[in-house]
Amino acid sequence: MSHELTLYALAALAALIAGISKGGFGGGVGFVATPLLAVTFAPAQAAAVMLPVLILIDQVGIFSYWRQWRWALVWPALIAAALGIALGVAAFGAVDADWLRIGLGIISILFLVFQIARARGWTPPSGGRRGLRAALWGTTCGFTSTISHAGGPPITIYLLGEQVGKTVFQASTVLIFWSVNLMKLGPYAAVGVFSGETLQLSAMMAPAAIIGVLIGVWAHKRVPEGIYLKAMAVLLFATGSKLLWDGVTGVLS
């Protein structure tokens, strides 16, 4: 019985964290939800449990930020993400998740170093290379999201590089991940990761997920734009550092 209580408590906490993070702060630390479930589930099962929950969170977010996204930023990333999802499905179960985390962590931290250097005038402006950035980070997002629901850092890097306002950033993130997660449903079903147990737990997590996303939307509206964008950078650094730490400790263990 204590094992079941632990499982339900971890599941509710994972849903609440993911909801708050994705509802108000661009995904941020929401990636920790899947590792939390991996305490009691195999990684593939944890990813299967989280996918319907993430789609529910994104659906609430779509209504909350309806048509506040910037379509010119969204569609190129989605086309690239579809390619990344296909690559992720082909590699599902074969890619070492720890090395994937190490790579994402390093990329996230290096991007922030670049952003600081650019803000201080130490690098030339990035210029009009949106298509290239969308292709790179969209593909990376689709791949890493398929493997471990860790698509947040690549999209954060992409949108921070576009220097948009906080609500455009948030709404565009919500639309991208709503679309990406829907695209993952078929492939996940095809590889057989869903089961009656995973779907039951996903349904149990739904109330906490909805509460979390509503809290996130509420908080988003009350955080000043300058603070919000700095918070996104801090969350990206925290996410990158945690991914790097988890990957290194996993490889060395």
GIWO-V315661 format. One line per field, one symbol per residue. psi: psi as a letter, one per 40 degrees, with the letter a starting at -180 (. if undefined). Layout:
psi->???
This chain:
psi->dddddddddddddddddddddddeffdbeededddddedeiiddddddddddddddddddddddfhfeihddddddddddddddddddddehedhhdddddddddddddddddddddddeeeiiidagfddddddddddddddddddfffeddddddddddefiiddddddddddddddddddeddddddefeiidddddddddedddddddddddddddeehiddddddddddddddddddddddddddde.
